[in-house]
C-alpha cells in the first residue's frame, strides 16, 4: 500500500494567517491527490482533487500544489470556519490511503 | 443534492458480523458516474478505505480486509451494504458510506453522516 505522511500533525494559527500543510507519498502518485476538510462530529468534505483542482463551492483562499511524491495545501488567509482537521488521500491506486490528518487550531 | 444515510447495529459482539446499509436519495445506485464506497475512521486516525461497488456489481476490496468483507447493492431499494465478518475490537470505528466520483481523477464527492460501530462483548 502507498503510505501517506502529513506534516505537521497539529498546527496553531490565527485568523488571517497563511498556513501550509504538507503531504508526502511513499511512491510517486503523479497528481492523484485529494484534500479533505473534517470538522468535529462531521464527515470529511472534499476541498481539492487532482492536487490543485478546487471543488465547486470551495473558497479560493484554498490552493493546492505538487506532483509525484510531495504536495501542499495552502490557506492564504485563515477564516474562523477553517479551523478543522485536514486529510490528504491518494487516488492513484487502490487501496486508496490517506494521511493521519493535520489539526488546525486557533492560536 | 444526493443524500447518503448509514444504518445498522451500533454494537457488535466479537467474532460476529458487522452489517451496515447505506440508503441513497436523489441519485440512483445504477448510475455509471460513481462508485459506491465504504470508508472507516478509527478515533483520531486517518481514513481507511474498505471497498467499493459499481452498478454492474463489480467490487474492489482492501487487501487488509479481503476475506472478511462483502459489499453488495440492492437496486430495488436504492441501497448498498457492507458486511464485515469475524470482527474484533480493532474494527471499532466510525463507518461512512460515500459516493466516489468515477473519473480519471476520482475522489469521494459525497458522504453519509457516519455511524459509530463498537465491537464489544
Boltz contact constraints between the chains, C-beta under 6 A:
constraints:
  - contact:
      token1: [A, 34]
      token2: [B, 107]
      max_distance: 6.0
  - contact:
      token1: [A, 43]
      token2: [B, 96]
      max_distance: 6.0
  - contact:
      token1: [A, 43]
      token2: [B, 111]
      max_distance: 6.0
  - contact:
      token1: [A, 43]
      token2: [B, 113]
      max_distance: 6.0
  - contact:
      token1: [A, 43]
      token2: [B, 114]
      max_distance: 6.0
  - contact:
      token1: [A, 46]
      token2: [B, 107]
      max_distance: 6.0
  - contact:
      token1: [A, 46]
      token2: [B, 109]
      max_distance: 6.0
  - contact:
      token1: [A, 49]
      token2: [B, 105]
      max_distance: 6.0
  - contact:
      token1: [A, 49]
      token2: [B, 107]
      max_distance: 6.0
  - contact:
      token1: [A, 50]
      token2: [B, 105]
      max_distance: 6.0
  - contact:
      token1: [A, 87]
      token2: [B, 47]
      max_distance: 6.0
  - contact:
      token1: [A, 91]
      token2: [B, 106]
      max_distance: 6.0
  - contact:
      token1: [A, 94]
      token2: [B, 60]
      max_distance: 6.0
  - contact:
      token1: [A, 95]
      token2: [B, 49]
      max_distance: 6.0
  - contact:
      token1: [A, 95]
      token2: [B, 62]
      max_distance: 6.0
  - contact:
      token1: [A, 96]
      token2: [B, 49]
      max_distance: 6.0
  - contact:
      token1: [A, 98]
      token2: [B, 46]
      max_distance: 6.0
  - contact:
      token1: [A, 98]
      token2: [B, 47]
      max_distance: 6.0
  - contact:
      token1: [A, 99]
      token2: [B, 46]
      max_distance: 6.0
  - contact:
      token1: [A, 100]
      token2: [B, 46]
      max_distance: 6.0
  - contact:
      token1: [A, 101]
      token2: [B, 46]
      max_distance: 6.0
